[in-house]
């Protein structure tokens, strides 16, 4: 059966499967930072051409990836942060454990729709839930990941 496109399925609530070096670390409700910017600060002013300035492509930059989900009993995300910082960083010879992370858009029926792979990824921030006995808000954890760019990946 050929893969279905998201526009053939219609509006839906999706989840986002996250894998690190091919190992699933969880599903997330929200992913942000899936973008890139091409620097165009290099410009060329052509003599006699006053209608515009030639913009030339430069470096590509990517913001950090931010993942959000409800708290689970799984603590792999926090463990990953601890291996990449503090004592875990020192124990690794002061070298960051760079990995390949992947985010896959998954439809409610389990169909994998799109995927992106992030090169040289490592966690730079984790935040746990705001705890209050009187609150009805869901317990959310958030992970921020730095990387050296992404590309589309086959699903």
C-alpha positions as CSV (number, residue, x, y, z in Angstrom):
1,X,0.0,0.0,0.0
2,X,1.5,3.4,-1.0
3,X,2.0,5.9,1.8
4,X,-0.8,8.3,2.3
5,X,-0.2,12.1,2.1
6,X,-1.4,14.2,5.0
7,X,-3.6,16.3,2.7
8,X,-5.5,13.1,1.7
9,X,-6.3,12.3,5.3
10,X,-7.8,15.6,6.3
11,X,-7.5,17.5,9.6
12,X,-6.2,15.5,12.4
13,X,-4.3,15.5,15.7
14,X,-0.9,14.1,15.1
15,X,1.9,12.9,17.3
16,X,5.6,13.1,16.6
17,X,7.8,10.1,17.2
18,X,11.4,11.0,18.2
19,X,14.3,8.6,17.7
20,X,17.9,9.0,18.8
21,X,20.4,7.0,16.8
22,X,17.5,4.8,15.6
23,X,16.2,4.1,19.2
24,X,12.7,5.5,19.9
25,X,12.7,7.8,22.9
26,X,9.0,8.8,22.9
27,X,6.1,10.5,21.2
28,X,5.6,14.2,21.5
29,X,2.5,16.4,21.2
30,X,4.4,19.5,20.0
31,X,7.6,20.1,18.0
32,X,8.9,23.6,17.2
33,X,12.1,24.8,15.5
34,X,11.7,22.8,12.3
35,X,12.9,25.6,10.1
36,X,16.0,27.0,8.4
37,X,17.2,30.4,7.4
38,X,19.6,31.2,4.5
39,X,21.7,34.3,5.2
40,X,21.5,36.8,2.3
41,X,23.7,39.5,3.8
42,X,26.1,39.1,0.8
43,X,24.8,41.5,-1.8
44,X,26.1,42.6,-5.1
45,X,25.3,46.0,-6.5
46,X,25.5,45.8,-10.3
47,X,26.5,49.0,-12.0
48,X,23.7,50.5,-14.0
49,X,21.1,48.3,-12.3
50,X,19.1,50.6,-9.9
51,X,16.0,48.5,-9.7
52,X,17.4,45.9,-7.3
53,X,20.4,44.5,-5.6
54,X,21.5,41.0,-6.2
55,X,21.2,38.9,-3.0
56,X,23.5,35.9,-2.8
57,X,22.9,32.9,-0.6
58,X,25.2,32.4,2.3
59,X,25.3,30.2,5.4
60,X,22.3,28.3,6.6
61,X,21.3,28.5,10.2
62,X,18.9,26.3,12.2
63,X,17.2,27.1,15.5
64,X,17.2,24.6,18.3
65,X,14.5,21.9,18.1
66,X,12.0,22.1,21.0
67,X,9.9,19.0,21.9
68,X,7.0,19.0,24.4
69,X,5.0,16.1,25.8
70,X,3.1,15.0,28.8
71,X,5.3,13.5,31.5
72,X,5.8,9.7,31.3
73,X,7.5,7.1,33.5
74,X,10.3,7.0,30.9
75,X,13.4,9.1,32.0
76,X,15.5,8.6,28.9
77,X,15.3,12.3,27.9
78,X,16.7,13.5,31.2
79,X,19.4,10.7,31.1
80,X,20.4,11.9,27.7
81,X,20.8,15.5,29.0
82,X,22.9,14.3,31.9
83,X,25.2,12.3,29.6
84,X,25.8,15.5,27.6
85,X,26.4,17.9,30.4
86,X,28.0,18.3,33.9
87,X,29.5,15.1,35.3
88,X,28.4,13.1,32.3
89,X,30.2,15.5,30.0
90,X,33.4,15.3,32.2
91,X,33.1,11.5,32.3
92,X,33.0,11.4,28.5
93,X,36.4,13.3,28.3
94,X,34.7,16.7,28.0
95,X,33.3,15.6,24.6
96,X,29.6,16.1,23.6
97,X,27.9,12.9,22.6
98,X,26.6,14.0,19.2
99,X,23.8,11.8,17.8
100,X,21.4,11.6,14.9
101,X,17.9,12.5,16.0
102,X,14.8,11.9,13.9
103,X,11.3,13.4,14.1
104,X,8.5,11.5,12.4
105,X,5.0,12.9,11.9
106,X,2.5,10.1,12.7
107,X,-1.2,10.2,11.9
108,X,-3.8,9.0,14.4
109,X,-4.1,5.7,12.5
110,X,-0.3,5.1,12.9
111,X,0.6,6.0,9.4
112,X,4.0,7.7,9.2
113,X,3.6,10.8,7.0
114,X,6.9,12.8,7.0
115,X,10.2,12.5,8.8
116,X,13.2,14.7,9.3
117,X,16.7,13.7,10.5
118,X,18.9,16.1,12.6
119,X,22.7,15.8,12.4
120,X,25.0,16.1,15.3
121,X,22.2,16.6,17.8
122,X,22.6,16.9,21.5
123,X,20.3,18.2,24.3
124,X,20.8,21.6,25.7
125,X,17.8,22.2,27.9
126,X,15.2,20.0,29.7
127,X,12.4,21.4,31.8
128,X,10.0,19.4,33.9
129,X,6.4,20.2,34.8
130,X,5.2,23.0,37.0
131,X,4.0,21.2,40.1
132,X,1.0,22.5,42.0
133,X,-1.5,20.4,44.0
134,X,-4.3,22.9,43.1
135,X,-3.7,23.0,39.4
136,X,-5.6,21.0,36.8
137,X,-2.9,21.7,34.1
138,X,-1.3,18.7,32.5
139,X,2.3,17.8,33.6
140,X,4.5,18.7,30.6
141,X,8.2,18.1,30.0
142,X,10.1,20.0,27.4
143,X,13.4,19.1,25.7
144,X,15.5,21.5,23.6
145,X,18.0,20.0,21.1
146,X,20.9,21.8,19.3
147,X,21.9,20.3,15.9
148,X,23.9,21.0,12.8
149,X,21.0,20.9,10.4
150,X,18.4,18.6,9.1
151,X,17.2,16.8,6.0
152,X,14.0,15.0,4.9
153,X,14.1,11.3,5.6
154,X,12.1,8.5,4.0
155,X,9.3,7.1,6.2
